[in-house]
Every structure is written in C-alpha cells, then in structure tokens.
Amino acid sequence: MNLIELDHVTKAFSNGLFNKQTVLRDITLSIRPGDFVVLRGANGAGKSTLLKIILGLLQPDTGDAQLFGMDPSQSTAKLGLGSVFQEVTPPSSLKVKELLALIASYYPDAKCPHEILDLVELTHKANAYPQDLSGGEKQRLYFAIALVGNPRLLILDEPTKNLDIEGQVSFWQQIEACYQAGVTILMVTHIQSEQNKLQTLATHIITLSDGQLATDKAPEPQSIPPLAQTENIHSPVQHSKPLYQLLLTQLWSESLQLFRTPVYLLGVFILFGLALPIAQFVGILGMVFSSALALLIFSVAISGKRLAIDRTEGWLKLLRVTPLPSGIYVLGKMLITLSVSAVALGSVFTLSAFKLSLFSSVGQALVLAISLLIGSIPFILLGFALGYLIAPKSLDAIVGLLVPIAIFSSGFPGLTVPDYVQDAISLSPFFHYKEVIQLAAGLGQTQYLWLHILWLGLYAFAIGYLANLAYKQDKIA
C-alpha cells in the first residue's frame, strides 16, 4: 500500500472577483513505504498547497488524495504521521515538556517525551516556554513534536530553517537514523548546501513548477532500506486512543493555559462582576440580563479571540495534522469555557445573595445559574466558529454589533415592535434564551418551557456543526 497517493489532483484559488489562479495541475504522485522524497520548487510554486492537500488541510478541486489509504482529513489517517511546519507558534503558557506530553497523548504508540527531548538535545529546556527558545531551539522543538508520536511517515517543510551548523549536523543524523529504521520521509527544502546530501539519501527528487511535477531523480532498484521492507512496518495504525482519554488530556492542557494567564481570568471576573451594581439598582431582572450579556461577551469576544489568535499563529493547523478529533477539541474548549463561566457566575450570585438578598432560596439561585450556563452553549459555539473564521482584530467589531442585535432580537422587556418583527424575533436564539432564564428567575410562564429548550438545542446543534466545519478550514476570512 502506498502511504501517499495523489490521483490527478488540481487546485486553484480565486485571484480577484472573476479570475482564478491554478496552483496545481493534474498532479499524480505515489509515495511508497521506505521512500525518501525531496520536493523542490520556487517560492509560490505551490509546494505548501500540495503538502496541505496531502495532510488533509485543503481539499483538491478535482482528483483524489489518500494518506495511509484513507481520506487525509480523517483524524485516524494521522495516527502514523509526524509533521514539521513553517511559522507555527505553540501556546505560550505550556512548557516544552508539557507541549510534547500533550502531543504524545494523541498517539497510541507514542515515544517518551523525555527520550525525544534528549534526542533533539533540548533536555536542558524542558521547563522553558516556547517563546523563550532561540530560533534554532524552536526548530528542534518542532522536530521533537514530529517525532514524539513514533511516526511511520515524516512530512517536513523546511526542517533545517534557523538551525546552526551543529543543529543541522544533529538533524541529519536523526533523519538518517529514522530512514534506516524504515520511516518514510517527504521533505521540502531550499537550502543549497544540503543538495549533495539529499542526492545521496533521497530515493526521489521532484520539482514543482507551473503547477506540475518533474522528476529530477528517480528511485534506483533496491533503494528501500531493509527495515522498510518488513511486513506491516508501514501499515496504518488501526487503533486510536479512547475518546475519553483524549478529552481528559485536552482539558488538562486547556486548564494549564488558563491558570497561567491570570490577567485573562481577572478580566472575566470583572466582566461578570458588573452585574452586581446593576442588580443593586434594577433587582433580579437586572442581574439576569446583565449576567446573560456577560456570558455572551465572554463567549464571543474573549474565548473566540483566543481561538483566532491560536489560528493565526498556526497552532490549530499543527493540531489538525495529529490524530486529535475535531469534535474532542471543540468539546474540550466548550467545557473549559463553561467551567470558567460557572465559577464567575457562582461568585457573583454568592455575593448578590449575601449583600443584596436577591434570591428567595439556594434552589432558585442554582436553577437560574444552571439555566444561564446551559442556555449559553449555542453562543459559546458561535464564538468558536467566529474564532476559527475571523481574524482577531475583527472580532471586537463583531461583538460591537452582536450586543445590540442580541438585546433587540431577545424581545427585551419594554421594546414595542410591529407584529411581523415580533414573529421574526420569536425565531431568534436570543429570544428563547431570554425566555428560559426569565422562567428560571420566576418571571415568566412555564407552558412553553420545553419549546424554548428545544429551539436552543437545535441552535446548539447547528452552530456546533458550523464550529466543527470552521475548525477544519485553513484560511481566515
């Protein structure tokens, strides 16, 4: 079985309103177990586009792409894959050893992170944060990330970029060891000083120009290392980690990042705390609506913006070429957002109960808090979808528009509108959210409660589906 199979792949991108630029033209490529393939080409020739199609980050316009005999966009197709990308910025609040442990947790046959750190000569930086590493050390970290999953296939995009002479020597020693152990390698490199070494090591050297491939070096007989010919050494891994284990490690990672950004947490508590002075003058109705508004702003403006930053820095792209299912990633983010909201909301409700005596019982406060949190799920997912699709700077403007839209389309008490506008408002998720939390606060009629809950559930499903699709995209609008 070929590990990579491209069959008449074509890809074009819009160039203006009416023009398209074809980057790849009818590309056919097969990479077998044990191959060492070097891909060359000028800047803008389409090498990155070709790699993204192989990795499932982009879909071809025509033709078919397979990775380990599967659709490359499937998480299970990445179980035997390791990758090095250009311009990837890992989370600044995870230490080097924690980052490797997180990536290793996605693979069923991963290597020990400490062993990999020693291999790439980064053991002395295990407790450092990625932003504190030099350029060469960051490149070693990216190579460590590619190796920690014990890959059968390595895809490397300019892997020696920023490495000093010593780092390059160490890198090529590791590459030769991987190749002799039977690992298949696809490498993109421009560095002229490496061409002699590549002429010796590579089984194939191909050049991408004008959207087509040309072979500069074809494989010789018996060019595959003996270990690569071992039965099943390059067969795809058939089992993945249990979903609950993937979710737990994702929650651990998200929690570490959260507690190491105290300014972020402080901002969240200040946002929710604004409900207290409002409640002091308006009563429980003010508490309900100011808390709901805080949840909306937190979900879209704060959580969405963190996602957008991760996306622009390439971290989400790296996660998408691991076996982490997109649904687990989205669920982990949602549970962390709900947890932070619950703590902030609980603090505000506790203070209001003691200082303002707004609640008649603990049960009333608990029901109201649960209703606010569960009803906010569609808006949390909306924040994720926007974070995946929109650049960080644009999110502030989106929230500026969303807040008045939410207030108006909720049918806020006191607003007088024509009947046809009221009919349109009744379809809004903000309207059903308002009705649910009013009922929880004892301020509405209960005969339509399940209808409102059903509508919110439908919106959560639809927006969650959109967020999952958005996570799989590769470009920010």
N, C-alpha and C positions, 0 to 999 in steps of 0.2 A: 504493500500500500504506500502510495506517495504521501508524504507529510503535508506538502502544499501542492495544490492543483488549481491552476487558473486556466479557464477554457474560454477563449475568445472574449476577453474582458475589455470593455470600453467604458471610459468615464469622461464626462465633460462637465464644466462649470459655467454658470452664467457670467458673461462679461458685458455688463450693461443691461439695458432693458430687453434688447432683441437679439443680442449676439451670444453665442456660446463658444467657449474655448475647449477643444478636445485635448485632454491631457494624456489619456491612454487610448491607443487604437488597436483593437483586436489582439490583445495580449494573451498569449498561450505560454504557460510556464509550468514545469513539473519539477519538484524537488523531492528526491528520494531519501530514504534513511541513509545517514552517513555522508551526505553531500556537504561540501563547504563551498557556498556560493557567494561571490562578491558582486554587488550591484553598484555600477558606477554611472555617472551622468552629471551634466552641468546643473548649476542651481536653477530651479524652476523646471527641470526636465520631467518631473512627475514621480520621483523616487518615493517621496513621503506619501503621495496619494496611493502608489502601488502597495506600500507597506500597510497603510491603513485599511485597504481592501483585504489584504491577507489576514490582518488581525481582527477584522470584523468591525472596525471603527467607521468605515464607509461601505455603502452598497454600490456595486457596479451598475451602470445604466443598462448594459446588456452583458450577456455572458454569465459564467458561474465561477464562484470561488469556493474552495474547500480547504479546511485546516484539520488535519488528522481525520479526513474523511467526513467531516461534519461542517455545518454552516458555521463560519467563523464568528458570527455574532452570538452563538450559544456559549454560555459560561463553561459548559463541560468540554468544549473544544480547546479550552485554555489550560487544562489540567497538566499537560506536559510541556507547557510553553514558558519561556523566560524572555524578557524584552528589556532593551535599553533605549530610551527615548531621548531626544534633544529637548532642552528647555522644559524640564519637569521640576517643579518646586514642591517637595514634600511638606506636610504640615509642620509649622514652626514650633508647635507645642509638644511634639513627640521626639524623644531622644532617638539616637541612631539604633540602639539595641531594641527599643520598643517598636520602631518602624519595621525592622527586619522580622521581629516576632509576629507583628500583625500580618505582614505579607506571608510569612511561613504558615500562619494559621489557616490560610485559604487552600493549602495543598495537602493532599492525603499522604504524600511521600516526601515531605519537606526535609531539608537538612537542618542541622542545629545552627541557629543564628550565630552563636559564638564561634563555631567552626568556620563559618563563611567570613566573619569579621577578621579572623586570623588569616584566612586565605588571601583576602584583599588588603591585608596589612592596615586594618582600621581598628584593631582591638583597643588601642590607646584612646580612641574617640568614641567608645561605646556609650558613654554617658553625655556626649556632646549633643547639641541640637543641630539639625542640618544647616541652618543659616550661619552657624559658627565655623563651618568647614571651609577650607580653601577650594578653589575651582577643581584642582586635581583630586582632592579628597571627596568632593561631591560626586565626581565621575566614578570613583571607586565605590562609593555608596550605591550608585545606580547599577553598577555591575553586580554588587552583592545582592541587590534586590532581584536581579535577573537570575542569579544562581541559587537563591535560597529555596526555591520550590523544587529543586532537583530536576531540572528540565531535560526533556529529550530533544527539544528544539530551541535554539537560541536565535532571536532576531535582534540584531544590533545596529542601531542608527548612529553613526559617528562615535563609536565607543571610546576612542582614544582622545577625543577632544578634551583639551585642558590638562591632559596628563603630561608630567615632566618626563625626562628620559628614563629615570628609574621606574616611574609608574608604567611607562609603555613596555619596558622590559618585563616587568611583573605581569602585565596584562597578557602579553603574547605567550608567556609561559603557561598561564592558566588556560588560554584559548587552545594551545596545543594539547594540554592535558585533557581538556573537555573533548576535543576532536578525537584523540586517540582512545578515549573511553566510549566513543560511539555517539556522541552528541552531534546532531545535525546543526549546521550554522548557516545563517543568511546574514551577511554584513554589508552595510553601506559605509563607504569611506572615501574621502577625497585626498588623504594625506599621501603625497608623492613618495615620501621616504619609506612607506610601508609596501610599495608596489612590488619590490623584489621578493619580500617575504610572502606576499599574497600569491605571487606567481608560483612559489614553491608549495604552499599549503592548499590553495584553492583547487577544487575539482572543476568549478565553473567560474568564469569571469564574464559578466554580461554588462552591456552598456545600454542605458535607456536614452534614446534621442528621438525627437519628433514623435513622441508617443509610442515608439516601437522598440523592441528589444533586438540587440545584435550580439552575437556570441563572439567574444574575444578569445576565450579558452574553453574548449570542450573537454569533458571528462575522459580520462585515459582508462583503459582496462585495468581492473583490479585496483582502482583508485580509492575504494572504500576501505577504511580501517577494519581489521578483522573483528573487533568488538562490535562494530556497527552491523555486521552480518549475523550476529547472534539472534536466534529466533526470539521474537516478541520484544526485543530491547527498544524498538521504536513504535510498538503498538500503543495506541492511546490508552491512558489510564481510564479504566471503566468505572471506578467508584470515586465519589466526591465526599467531602466531609458532610456529616449530618447538618441539616439547616439550623438546628438549634445551637450547635457549636459555632457556626459561622456568625449567627446573630449575637451570641454572648461575647465573642471576641470583638465584634464590631461595636457593641455597647461599651466594652471596656476601653476601646480606643477613643470613642467619642467622649466618654466621661473624663479620661485623662486630659484631652484637649480642652474640655470645658472648664475644669477646675484650675487649669494653668493659665486661664485668661480671666483674671478677676475683674478687670475693667468691663469686660463683656457682661459678666454676671451682675455687677453693680448697676450697669445701665438698665438691665432687665428689671431689677428690683425697684429702681427709681421710676421706671415706666409704669409698673403696676401700682406703685405707691401713690401715684397721682389720684387714684380712686378714693383715697381717704379724705382729702379736703373736699372733693366733690360730694361724697356721701354725707359729709357733715352738714352741708347746706341743702342738699336735694333729698337725702334719705336713701332708702334701699334701692329705689329706682335709679338714682344716680350711681350707686355702687354697681348695679347690674350692668348698666350700659357702658360705664367707663371701664369696667373690667373686660367686657367683651371687646371694646375698642383697643385696649391694651393687648389683648390676645391677637387681634387682627394685625396690629402694627408689628408685634414681636414675630408672628409667623411669616409675614411677607418681607418687612423691611430688614429685620435683623437676621433671622435664620436664612432667608433667601439670599441675602447679600453675602453671608459666609460661604454659601454654596457657590455663588457666582465667582467669588474670589478663588476658591479651590479649582473651579473650572478653567478660569483664565490662566491660572498658573500650571495647568497640566496635570494636577494630581488626579482628577477624575478620569482623565484619559489613561493614566497608568493603572488605576483600579479596574478599568474596563478590559484590560488585557490580562487580568487574573481570573481565577475561577469564581470570584465573588458574584453571586447572582444579583442582578439589579434590584429585585424585589427585597432582598435582605438588606441591601444598602439603604433603600428608601425607608423600610420599616425601622431600621436602627436609628436613622435621623429623626423619624417621627416620634419614636418612643422617648428619645432624649429631649426633644422639644416639649413634649407633653410633661415630662418629669420636671423640667425647669419651670414650666408654667404652673404646675401643681404646687411646687414649693413656694413660688412667688405669690400665687393666689391664696394659698393657705396662710401665709404670713399676713397678708392684707386682711383677710377675713378674720383672723385671730385678733389682730389689733382693733378692727372695727367692732368686734363683738364685745371686747372689754372696754374700749374707750367711748363707743357710740351706742352700744346696746341695740344694734340694728336687727339682730336675729332673735326670734322667739325661742329657738331651741338649737342644740347642736345638729340635730337631724335636718333642720331647714337649711342651715349653712352648708352641710355636707351635700345635700341634694343639689343645691344651687351650684356649688363648686364643680361637682361631677358633670352637671348639665353644661356648664360653661366650657369645661375641658373637652368632653366628648363632641359637643357641637362645633368646636373649633377645628376638628380634624380636617374637614374639607379645605379650610383656609390655610392650614399648615401645609397640606399637599399642594395647594395653589402657590404658596411661597416657594416650595421646592421646584415646581415646574418653571416658575419665573426665574429662579436662580440658575436653572440649567440652560435657559434660553436667552436671557437678557444680561447684558454687561452690568457690572456692579454699579457704575455711576447712574445707569438708567433706572435702577430700582427705586431710588429716592423719589424720582419724578412719578413713577408708577404708584407708589404709596400715597403721594400727594393727591393723586386723582382718585385712588381707591377709597380713601377715607370718606370724602363727601358722597361718593357713589354708594358706599355701604350704608351711610346714615339715611340717605334718601330712599334707597331701594329696600330698606328694612321696614318701611312704613312707620317711621319713628312717631311716637305719640305726639299729637298736636299738628302734624302735617295734613293739610287739606288738599286733595288732588282729585281730578276727574275720575269717573268710574273706569274708563279704559286704562288709565295709568295705574289705578289700583289693581286691575286684573293682571297687568304686566308685573307689578310688584309682587303679587302672590306667587309668581314663578321664581322669584329671586331666592338664592340660598340665604342671604342676609335676613330676609323676611322670616323664613322658617326658623332660623337660629334665634331671632328675637322672640318669636312666639314660644319656643321651647324654654328659654331662660326666664321669660315672664311667668310661664306656668310654674317653673321650679321655684320662683320667688313668691308664688301665691297671688300673682297679679293678673291672671287670665283664666279662660275657660278651658276645661280639660277634654271636651268632646273630640277635638281634632289633634290631640297629642300625637297619636301614632302616625297620623298622616304627615305631620311635620317631621317626625323622626324618620319616616320612610323617605321623604324628599331629601333630607340631609344625607341619608345613607346612599341614595342614588348619586348625589353630587360628589360624595366622598369617593365612590367607585369610579365615576367618570374622570374626576380630577386626578385621582391616584393613577389611573391608566395613562392620562396625559403626562404626569410626572415621570412615570416609568419610561414612556417613549422619549421624553425630553432628555432623560439621563443617558439614553443610548445615542443621542445626537453628538456630532463632533464640532459643530460651529455655533458661535453665539450670534444671534440675530443682530 
